[in-house]
């Protein structure tokens, strides 16, 4: 769980530094974490990641 929190903090920093939309970076991060995610699973997890990032 702590590793995930650190990854999310890193993702949040990356989003703040990039010119790309946050959602594109989140989608890429999710696919890198688990290449077996389907498109529907990625769509579902994007919202979860956004909520977690907002709480950091």
N, CA, C and O atoms as a Tripos MOL2 file, in Angstrom:
@<TRIPOS>MOLECULE
protein
  224   223    56     0     0
PROTEIN
NO_CHARGES

@<TRIPOS>ATOM
      1 N           0.8320   -1.1960    0.0000 N.3       1 UNK1
      2 CA          0.0000    0.0000    0.0000 C.3       1 UNK1
      3 C           0.8750    1.2570    0.0000 C.2       1 UNK1
      4 O           0.5780    2.2310   -0.6930 O.2       1 UNK1
      5 N           1.9430    1.2240    0.7760 N.am      2 UNK2
      6 CA          2.8430    2.3780    0.8260 C.3       2 UNK2
      7 C           3.5070    2.6040   -0.5350 C.2       2 UNK2
      8 O           3.7160    3.7430   -0.9530 O.2       2 UNK2
      9 N           3.8340    1.5090   -1.2150 N.am      3 UNK3
     10 CA          4.4440    1.6320   -2.5430 C.3       3 UNK3
     11 C           3.4740    2.3100   -3.5060 C.2       3 UNK3
     12 O           3.8660    3.1690   -4.2960 O.2       3 UNK3
     13 N           2.2110    1.9160   -3.4310 N.am      4 UNK4
     14 CA          1.1940    2.5190   -4.2890 C.3       4 UNK4
     15 C           1.0710    4.0070   -3.9940 C.2       4 UNK4
     16 O           0.9630    4.8180   -4.9140 O.2       4 UNK4
     17 N           1.0880    4.3650   -2.7290 N.am      5 UNK5
     18 CA          0.9870    5.7720   -2.3470 C.3       5 UNK5
     19 C           2.1680    6.5700   -2.9160 C.2       5 UNK5
     20 O           1.9890    7.6890   -3.3960 O.2       5 UNK5
     21 N           3.3650    5.9970   -2.8610 N.am      6 UNK6
     22 CA          4.5400    6.6620   -3.4160 C.3       6 UNK6
     23 C           4.4170    6.8030   -4.9350 C.2       6 UNK6
     24 O           4.7740    7.8390   -5.4970 O.2       6 UNK6
     25 N           3.9140    5.7650   -5.5910 N.am      7 UNK7
     26 CA          3.7110    5.8340   -7.0400 C.3       7 UNK7
     27 C           2.6970    6.9240   -7.3860 C.2       7 UNK7
     28 O           2.8870    7.6690   -8.3470 O.2       7 UNK7
     29 N           1.6300    7.0140   -6.6090 N.am      8 UNK8
     30 CA          0.6100    8.0350   -6.8620 C.3       8 UNK8
     31 C           1.1810    9.4350   -6.6600 C.2       8 UNK8
     32 O           0.8650   10.3470   -7.4230 O.2       8 UNK8
     33 N           2.0150    9.6120   -5.6420 N.am      9 UNK9
     34 CA          2.6480   10.9200   -5.4250 C.3       9 UNK9
     35 C           3.5420   11.2770   -6.6060 C.2       9 UNK9
     36 O           3.5590   12.4230   -7.0570 O.2       9 UNK9
     37 N           4.2820   10.2960   -7.1010 N.am     10 UNK10
     38 CA          5.1220   10.5200   -8.2730 C.3      10 UNK10
     39 C           4.2890   10.8770   -9.4900 C.2      10 UNK10
     40 O           4.6560   11.7590  -10.2660 O.2      10 UNK10
     41 N           3.1780   10.1960   -9.6550 N.am     11 UNK11
     42 CA          2.2730   10.4790  -10.7720 C.3      11 UNK11
     43 C           1.7110   11.8900  -10.6550 C.2      11 UNK11
     44 O           1.6040   12.6060  -11.6510 O.2      11 UNK11
     45 N           1.3560   12.2860   -9.4440 N.am     12 UNK12
     46 CA          0.8140   13.6290   -9.2220 C.3      12 UNK12
     47 C           1.8460   14.6940   -9.6110 C.2      12 UNK12
     48 O           1.4990   15.6950  -10.2370 O.2      12 UNK12
     49 N           3.1050   14.4790   -9.2420 N.am     13 UNK13
     50 CA          4.1750   15.4130   -9.6080 C.3      13 UNK13
     51 C           4.3550   15.4520  -11.1210 C.2      13 UNK13
     52 O           4.5220   16.5220  -11.7050 O.2      13 UNK13
     53 N           4.3200   14.2900  -11.7450 N.am     14 UNK14
     54 CA          4.4740   14.2150  -13.1930 C.3      14 UNK14
     55 C           3.3540   14.9780  -13.8920 C.2      14 UNK14
     56 O           3.6000   15.6960  -14.8610 O.2      14 UNK14
     57 N           2.1420   14.8260  -13.4100 N.am     15 UNK15
     58 CA          0.9970   15.5350  -13.9870 C.3      15 UNK15
     59 C           1.1940   17.0420  -13.8520 C.2      15 UNK15
     60 O           0.9120   17.7930  -14.7850 O.2      15 UNK15
     61 N           1.6740   17.4800  -12.7020 N.am     16 UNK16
     62 CA          1.8730   18.9100  -12.4710 C.3      16 UNK16
     63 C           2.9390   19.4840  -13.4040 C.2      16 UNK16
     64 O           2.8620   20.6510  -13.7870 O.2      16 UNK16
     65 N           3.9260   18.6760  -13.7690 N.am     17 UNK17
     66 CA          5.0370   19.1460  -14.6040 C.3      17 UNK17
     67 C           4.7520   19.0560  -16.0980 C.2      17 UNK17
     68 O           5.3890   19.7580  -16.8830 O.2      17 UNK17
     69 N           3.8350   18.2320  -16.4980 N.am     18 UNK18
     70 CA          3.6030   17.9510  -17.9160 C.3      18 UNK18
     71 C           2.5710   18.8900  -18.5290 C.2      18 UNK18
     72 O           1.7360   19.4770  -17.8400 O.2      18 UNK18
     73 N           2.6590   19.0060  -19.8320 N.am     19 UNK19
     74 CA          1.6800   19.7790  -20.5810 C.3      19 UNK19
     75 C           0.5270   18.8850  -21.0500 C.2      19 UNK19
     76 O          -0.4860   19.3770  -21.5480 O.2      19 UNK19
     77 N           0.6900   17.5820  -20.8900 N.am     20 UNK20
     78 CA         -0.3380   16.6430  -21.3290 C.3      20 UNK20
     79 C          -1.4850   16.6240  -20.3320 C.2      20 UNK20
     80 O          -1.2900   16.9030  -19.1490 O.2      20 UNK20
     81 N          -2.6690   16.2980  -20.8010 N.am     21 UNK21
     82 CA         -3.8070   16.1750  -19.8790 C.3      21 UNK21
     83 C          -3.5410   15.0930  -18.8350 C.2      21 UNK21
     84 O          -2.9250   14.0680  -19.1280 O.2      21 UNK21
     85 N          -4.0040   15.3310  -17.6350 N.am     22 UNK22
     86 CA         -3.8030   14.3940  -16.5350 C.3      22 UNK22
     87 C          -4.3550   13.0140  -16.8800 C.2      22 UNK22
     88 O          -3.7400   12.0000  -16.5510 O.2      22 UNK22
     89 N          -5.4920   12.9720  -17.5300 N.am     23 UNK23
     90 CA         -6.1210   11.6810  -17.8220 C.3      23 UNK23
     91 C          -5.2440   10.8180  -18.7200 C.2      23 UNK23
     92 O          -5.1800    9.6020  -18.5390 O.2      23 UNK23
     93 N          -4.5720   11.4330  -19.6830 N.am     24 UNK24
     94 CA         -3.6930   10.6660  -20.5700 C.3      24 UNK24
     95 C          -2.5380   10.0520  -19.7880 C.2      24 UNK24
     96 O          -2.1720    8.8990  -20.0190 O.2      24 UNK24
     97 N          -1.9700   10.8120  -18.8710 N.am     25 UNK25
     98 CA         -0.8790   10.2870  -18.0530 C.3      25 UNK25
     99 C          -1.3630    9.1870  -17.1110 C.2      25 UNK25
    100 O          -0.6680    8.1930  -16.9040 O.2      25 UNK25
    101 N          -2.5400    9.3640  -16.5490 N.am     26 UNK26
    102 CA         -3.1000    8.3420  -15.6580 C.3      26 UNK26
    103 C          -3.3380    7.0490  -16.4330 C.2      26 UNK26
    104 O          -3.0190    5.9630  -15.9490 O.2      26 UNK26
    105 N          -3.8940    7.1670  -17.6260 N.am     27 UNK27
    106 CA         -4.1530    5.9780  -18.4500 C.3      27 UNK27
    107 C          -2.8460    5.2500  -18.7770 C.2      27 UNK27
    108 O          -2.7720    4.0250  -18.6890 O.2      27 UNK27
    109 N          -1.8290    6.0070  -19.1500 N.am     28 UNK28
    110 CA         -0.5340    5.4070  -19.4680 C.3      28 UNK28
    111 C           0.0490    4.7130  -18.2370 C.2      28 UNK28
    112 O           0.5750    3.6050  -18.3330 O.2      28 UNK28
    113 N          -0.0490    5.3700  -17.0820 N.am     29 UNK29
    114 CA          0.4650    4.8000  -15.8320 C.3      29 UNK29
    115 C          -0.2650    3.4970  -15.4980 C.2      29 UNK29
    116 O           0.3640    2.5130  -15.1100 O.2      29 UNK29
    117 N          -1.5880    3.4920  -15.6490 N.am     30 UNK30
    118 CA         -2.3610    2.2780  -15.3640 C.3      30 UNK30
    119 C          -1.9460    1.1290  -16.2820 C.2      30 UNK30
    120 O          -1.7950   -0.0060  -15.8290 O.2      30 UNK30
    121 N          -1.7630    1.4200  -17.5610 N.am     31 UNK31
    122 CA         -1.3780    0.3740  -18.5140 C.3      31 UNK31
    123 C           0.0270   -0.1430  -18.2100 C.2      31 UNK31
    124 O           0.3040   -1.3240  -18.4180 O.2      31 UNK31
    125 N           0.9140    0.7200  -17.7210 N.am     32 UNK32
    126 CA          2.2580    0.2830  -17.3550 C.3      32 UNK32
    127 C           2.2240   -0.5780  -16.0970 C.2      32 UNK32
    128 O           2.9690   -1.5520  -15.9870 O.2      32 UNK32
    129 N           1.3670   -0.2220  -15.1550 N.am     33 UNK33
    130 CA          1.2590   -1.0010  -13.9110 C.3      33 UNK33
    131 C           0.7020   -2.3830  -14.1810 C.2      33 UNK33
    132 O           1.1630   -3.3670  -13.6030 O.2      33 UNK33
    133 N          -0.2920   -2.4610  -15.0630 N.am     34 UNK34
    134 CA         -0.8980   -3.7580  -15.3760 C.3      34 UNK34
    135 C          -1.2830   -3.7890  -16.8570 C.2      34 UNK34
    136 O          -2.3670   -3.3390  -17.2280 O.2      34 UNK34
    137 N          -0.4050   -4.3160  -17.6910 N.am     35 UNK35
    138 CA         -0.6820   -4.3640  -19.1320 C.3      35 UNK35
    139 C          -1.9130   -5.1920  -19.4930 C.2      35 UNK35
    140 O          -2.4090   -5.1030  -20.6160 O.2      35 UNK35
    141 N          -2.4070   -5.9920  -18.5590 N.am     36 UNK36
    142 CA         -3.5720   -6.8330  -18.8400 C.3      36 UNK36
    143 C          -4.9040   -6.1150  -18.6370 C.2      36 UNK36
    144 O          -5.9610   -6.6850  -18.9050 O.2      36 UNK36
    145 N          -4.8590   -4.8670  -18.1660 N.am     37 UNK37
    146 CA         -6.0990   -4.1090  -18.0020 C.3      37 UNK37
    147 C          -6.8060   -3.9750  -19.3440 C.2      37 UNK37
    148 O          -6.1770   -3.6930  -20.3640 O.2      37 UNK37
    149 N          -8.1080   -4.1780  -19.3320 N.am     38 UNK38
    150 CA         -8.9060   -3.9250  -20.5300 C.3      38 UNK38
    151 C          -9.2030   -2.4270  -20.5860 C.2      38 UNK38
    152 O          -8.9710   -1.7060  -19.6160 O.2      38 UNK38
    153 N          -9.7120   -1.9700  -21.7140 N.am     39 UNK39
    154 CA        -10.0660   -0.5550  -21.8470 C.3      39 UNK39
    155 C         -11.1250   -0.1670  -20.8160 C.2      39 UNK39
    156 O         -11.0770    0.9240  -20.2500 O.2      39 UNK39
    157 N         -12.0730   -1.0580  -20.5780 N.am     40 UNK40
    158 CA        -13.1290   -0.7780  -19.5950 C.3      40 UNK40
    159 C         -12.5480   -0.6680  -18.1880 C.2      40 UNK40
    160 O         -12.9630    0.1870  -17.4070 O.2      40 UNK40
    161 N         -11.5940   -1.5290  -17.8670 N.am     41 UNK41
    162 CA        -10.9600   -1.4670  -16.5430 C.3      41 UNK41
    163 C         -10.1610   -0.1820  -16.3760 C.2      41 UNK41
    164 O         -10.1700    0.4300  -15.3080 O.2      41 UNK41
    165 N          -9.4730    0.2200  -17.4320 N.am     42 UNK42
    166 CA         -8.7200    1.4750  -17.3730 C.3      42 UNK42
    167 C          -9.6870    2.6290  -17.1450 C.2      42 UNK42
    168 O          -9.4370    3.4880  -16.3000 O.2      42 UNK42
    169 N         -10.7960    2.6570  -17.8940 N.am     43 UNK43
    170 CA        -11.7950    3.7180  -17.7150 C.3      43 UNK43
    171 C         -12.2800    3.7770  -16.2710 C.2      43 UNK43
    172 O         -12.4000    4.8550  -15.6890 O.2      43 UNK43
    173 N         -12.5530    2.6170  -15.7050 N.am     44 UNK44
    174 CA        -13.0410    2.5470  -14.3280 C.3      44 UNK44
    175 C         -11.9800    3.0370  -13.3370 C.2      44 UNK44
    176 O         -12.2940    3.7650  -12.3950 O.2      44 UNK44
    177 N         -10.7450    2.6410  -13.5520 N.am     45 UNK45
    178 CA         -9.6810    2.9850  -12.6130 C.3      45 UNK45
    179 C          -9.2290    4.4410  -12.7190 C.2      45 UNK45
    180 O          -8.7060    4.9910  -11.7500 O.2      45 UNK45
    181 N          -9.4200    5.0720  -13.8710 N.am     46 UNK46
    182 CA         -9.0250    6.4790  -14.0250 C.3      46 UNK46
    183 C          -9.7060    7.3310  -12.9530 C.2      46 UNK46
    184 O          -9.0650    8.1630  -12.3110 O.2      46 UNK46
    185 N         -10.9890    7.1190  -12.7670 N.am     47 UNK47
    186 CA        -11.7210    7.9100  -11.7710 C.3      47 UNK47
    187 C         -11.2270    7.6180  -10.3540 C.2      47 UNK47
    188 O         -11.1310    8.5260   -9.5280 O.2      47 UNK47
    189 N         -10.9180    6.3640  -10.0790 N.am     48 UNK48
    190 CA        -10.3930    6.0000   -8.7610 C.3      48 UNK48
    191 C          -9.0480    6.6750   -8.5060 C.2      48 UNK48
    192 O          -8.8000    7.1900   -7.4160 O.2      48 UNK48
    193 N          -8.1860    6.6680   -9.5180 N.am     49 UNK49
    194 CA         -6.8650    7.2900   -9.3750 C.3      49 UNK49
    195 C          -7.0130    8.7950   -9.1840 C.2      49 UNK49
    196 O          -6.3120    9.3870   -8.3620 O.2      49 UNK49
    197 N          -7.9140    9.4160   -9.9340 N.am     50 UNK50
    198 CA         -8.1380   10.8600   -9.7760 C.3      50 UNK50
    199 C          -8.5640   11.1940   -8.3490 C.2      50 UNK50
    200 O          -8.1010   12.1800   -7.7770 O.2      50 UNK50
    201 N          -9.4440   10.3760   -7.7750 N.am     51 UNK51
    202 CA         -9.8820   10.6080   -6.3880 C.3      51 UNK51
    203 C          -8.7250   10.4520   -5.4110 C.2      51 UNK51
    204 O          -8.5710   11.2470   -4.4840 O.2      51 UNK51
    205 N          -7.9140    9.4230   -5.6260 N.am     52 UNK52
    206 CA         -6.7640    9.2030   -4.7400 C.3      52 UNK52
    207 C          -5.7690   10.3560   -4.8500 C.2      52 UNK52
    208 O          -5.2240   10.8060   -3.8420 O.2      52 UNK52
    209 N          -5.5340   10.8290   -6.0610 N.am     53 UNK53
    210 CA         -4.6000   11.9440   -6.2540 C.3      53 UNK53
    211 C          -5.1050   13.2060   -5.5640 C.2      53 UNK53
    212 O          -4.3190   13.9780   -5.0160 O.2      53 UNK53
    213 N          -6.3980   13.4090   -5.5920 N.am     54 UNK54
    214 CA         -6.9790   14.5950   -4.9520 C.3      54 UNK54
    215 C          -6.7880   14.5600   -3.4390 C.2      54 UNK54
    216 O          -6.7380   15.6070   -2.7930 O.2      54 UNK54
    217 N          -6.6830   13.3640   -2.8750 N.am     55 UNK55
    218 CA         -6.5290   13.2260   -1.4270 C.3      55 UNK55
    219 C          -5.0810   13.3500   -0.9690 C.2      55 UNK55
    220 O          -4.8260   13.4810    0.2290 O.2      55 UNK55
    221 N          -4.1300   13.3110   -1.8950 N.am     56 UNK56
    222 CA         -2.7110   13.4110   -1.5200 C.3      56 UNK56
    223 C          -2.3290   14.8390   -1.1970 C.2      56 UNK56
    224 O          -1.1760   15.1090   -0.8620 O.2      56 UNK56
@<TRIPOS>BOND
     1     1     2 1
     2     2     3 1
     3     3     4 2
     4     3     5 am
     5     5     6 1
     6     6     7 1
     7     7     8 2
     8     7     9 am
     9     9    10 1
    10    10    11 1
    11    11    12 2
    12    11    13 am
    13    13    14 1
    14    14    15 1
    15    15    16 2
    16    15    17 am
    17    17    18 1
    18    18    19 1
    19    19    20 2
    20    19    21 am
    21    21    22 1
    22    22    23 1
    23    23    24 2
    24    23    25 am
    25    25    26 1
    26    26    27 1
    27    27    28 2
    28    27    29 am
    29    29    30 1
    30    30    31 1
    31    31    32 2
    32    31    33 am
    33    33    34 1
    34    34    35 1
    35    35    36 2
    36    35    37 am
    37    37    38 1
    38    38    39 1
    39    39    40 2
    40    39    41 am
    41    41    42 1
    42    42    43 1
    43    43    44 2
    44    43    45 am
    45    45    46 1
    46    46    47 1
    47    47    48 2
    48    47    49 am
    49    49    50 1
    50    50    51 1
    51    51    52 2
    52    51    53 am
    53    53    54 1
    54    54    55 1
    55    55    56 2
    56    55    57 am
    57    57    58 1
    58    58    59 1
    59    59    60 2
    60    59    61 am
    61    61    62 1
    62    62    63 1
    63    63    64 2
    64    63    65 am
    65    65    66 1
    66    66    67 1
    67    67    68 2
    68    67    69 am
    69    69    70 1
    70    70    71 1
    71    71    72 2
    72    71    73 am
    73    73    74 1
    74    74    75 1
    75    75    76 2
    76    75    77 am
    77    77    78 1
    78    78    79 1
    79    79    80 2
    80    79    81 am
    81    81    82 1
    82    82    83 1
    83    83    84 2
    84    83    85 am
    85    85    86 1
    86    86    87 1
    87    87    88 2
    88    87    89 am
    89    89    90 1
    90    90    91 1
    91    91    92 2
    92    91    93 am
    93    93    94 1
    94    94    95 1
    95    95    96 2
    96    95    97 am
    97    97    98 1
    98    98    99 1
    99    99   100 2
   100    99   101 am
   101   101   102 1
   102   102   103 1
   103   103   104 2
   104   103   105 am
   105   105   106 1
   106   106   107 1
   107   107   108 2
   108   107   109 am
   109   109   110 1
   110   110   111 1
   111   111   112 2
   112   111   113 am
   113   113   114 1
   114   114   115 1
   115   115   116 2
   116   115   117 am
   117   117   118 1
   118   118   119 1
   119   119   120 2
   120   119   121 am
   121   121   122 1
   122   122   123 1
   123   123   124 2
   124   123   125 am
   125   125   126 1
   126   126   127 1
   127   127   128 2
   128   127   129 am
   129   129   130 1
   130   130   131 1
   131   131   132 2
   132   131   133 am
   133   133   134 1
   134   134   135 1
   135   135   136 2
   136   135   137 am
   137   137   138 1
   138   138   139 1
   139   139   140 2
   140   139   141 am
   141   141   142 1
   142   142   143 1
   143   143   144 2
   144   143   145 am
   145   145   146 1
   146   146   147 1
   147   147   148 2
   148   147   149 am
   149   149   150 1
   150   150   151 1
   151   151   152 2
   152   151   153 am
   153   153   154 1
   154   154   155 1
   155   155   156 2
   156   155   157 am
   157   157   158 1
   158   158   159 1
   159   159   160 2
   160   159   161 am
   161   161   162 1
   162   162   163 1
   163   163   164 2
   164   163   165 am
   165   165   166 1
   166   166   167 1
   167   167   168 2
   168   167   169 am
   169   169   170 1
   170   170   171 1
   171   171   172 2
   172   171   173 am
   173   173   174 1
   174   174   175 1
   175   175   176 2
   176   175   177 am
   177   177   178 1
   178   178   179 1
   179   179   180 2
   180   179   181 am
   181   181   182 1
   182   182   183 1
   183   183   184 2
   184   183   185 am
   185   185   186 1
   186   186   187 1
   187   187   188 2
   188   187   189 am
   189   189   190 1
   190   190   191 1
   191   191   192 2
   192   191   193 am
   193   193   194 1
   194   194   195 1
   195   195   196 2
   196   195   197 am
   197   197   198 1
   198   198   199 1
   199   199   200 2
   200   199   201 am
   201   201   202 1
   202   202   203 1
   203   203   204 2
   204   203   205 am
   205   205   206 1
   206   206   207 1
   207   207   208 2
   208   207   209 am
   209   209   210 1
   210   210   211 1
   211   211   212 2
   212   211   213 am
   213   213   214 1
   214   214   215 1
   215   215   216 2
   216   215   217 am
   217   217   218 1
   218   218   219 1
   219   219   220 2
   220   219   221 am
   221   221   222 1
   222   222   223 1
   223   223   224 2
@<TRIPOS>SUBSTRUCTURE
     1 UNK1         2 RESIDUE 1 A UNK
     2 UNK2         6 RESIDUE 1 A UNK
     3 UNK3        10 RESIDUE 1 A UNK
     4 UNK4        14 RESIDUE 1 A UNK
     5 UNK5        18 RESIDUE 1 A UNK
     6 UNK6        22 RESIDUE 1 A UNK
     7 UNK7        26 RESIDUE 1 A UNK
     8 UNK8        30 RESIDUE 1 A UNK
     9 UNK9        34 RESIDUE 1 A UNK
    10 UNK10       38 RESIDUE 1 A UNK
    11 UNK11       42 RESIDUE 1 A UNK
    12 UNK12       46 RESIDUE 1 A UNK
    13 UNK13       50 RESIDUE 1 A UNK
    14 UNK14       54 RESIDUE 1 A UNK
    15 UNK15       58 RESIDUE 1 A UNK
    16 UNK16       62 RESIDUE 1 A UNK
    17 UNK17       66 RESIDUE 1 A UNK
    18 UNK18       70 RESIDUE 1 A UNK
    19 UNK19       74 RESIDUE 1 A UNK
    20 UNK20       78 RESIDUE 1 A UNK
    21 UNK21       82 RESIDUE 1 A UNK
    22 UNK22       86 RESIDUE 1 A UNK
    23 UNK23       90 RESIDUE 1 A UNK
    24 UNK24       94 RESIDUE 1 A UNK
    25 UNK25       98 RESIDUE 1 A UNK
    26 UNK26      102 RESIDUE 1 A UNK
    27 UNK27      106 RESIDUE 1 A UNK
    28 UNK28      110 RESIDUE 1 A UNK
    29 UNK29      114 RESIDUE 1 A UNK
    30 UNK30      118 RESIDUE 1 A UNK
    31 UNK31      122 RESIDUE 1 A UNK
    32 UNK32      126 RESIDUE 1 A UNK
    33 UNK33      130 RESIDUE 1 A UNK
    34 UNK34      134 RESIDUE 1 A UNK
    35 UNK35      138 RESIDUE 1 A UNK
    36 UNK36      142 RESIDUE 1 A UNK
    37 UNK37      146 RESIDUE 1 A UNK
    38 UNK38      150 RESIDUE 1 A UNK
    39 UNK39      154 RESIDUE 1 A UNK
    40 UNK40      158 RESIDUE 1 A UNK
    41 UNK41      162 RESIDUE 1 A UNK
    42 UNK42      166 RESIDUE 1 A UNK
    43 UNK43      170 RESIDUE 1 A UNK
    44 UNK44      174 RESIDUE 1 A UNK
    45 UNK45      178 RESIDUE 1 A UNK
    46 UNK46      182 RESIDUE 1 A UNK
    47 UNK47      186 RESIDUE 1 A UNK
    48 UNK48      190 RESIDUE 1 A UNK
    49 UNK49      194 RESIDUE 1 A UNK
    50 UNK50      198 RESIDUE 1 A UNK
    51 UNK51      202 RESIDUE 1 A UNK
    52 UNK52      206 RESIDUE 1 A UNK
    53 UNK53      210 RESIDUE 1 A UNK
    54 UNK54      214 RESIDUE 1 A UNK
    55 UNK55      218 RESIDUE 1 A UNK
    56 UNK56      222 RESIDUE 1 A UNK
